[in-house]
Amino acid sequence: MFFLPIKQESNSYSICIKNNSDIYEILHKKLDGSNFSNGKLNILQVKESYKKCSLLYLGNNLDLKDITDIKKYLLNQKVLIVSKKGINKPLAMIILKTKGNKIKFDANKTLMETFKIQLSSKVLRLADEVF
């Protein structure tokens, strides 16, 4: 089961990682090339091009230029943007956080609507907070 659309032109789902080589290495080693729904899962490390991204994980704080560039490029591209709590707030649609030894998340539905992202209601029900 998946909750985001696969990009039809490539029949793949690409998770792009920006500014976090540790996360990239772990995900690339464990998941890159895996079967996913009717296609393949790709793990990509990105610097400036987000064309192939289905999901963009922002690992560390971005400067204002990066935030502006990403917003401008991804505005109508239907790419879900994920980040850690407390960083990249102007872009984060899914905000990851820890509670005890568990990973939890909040969902910025207002920002998703701005970027024309329709996340499954099943996923939104799992969020600690939807705003």
Summary of the structure (lengths in Angstrom):
residues: 131
radius of gyration: 14.1
end to end distance: 24.8
largest distance: 40.8
contacts: 364
relative contact order: 0.15
helix: 26%
strand: 31%
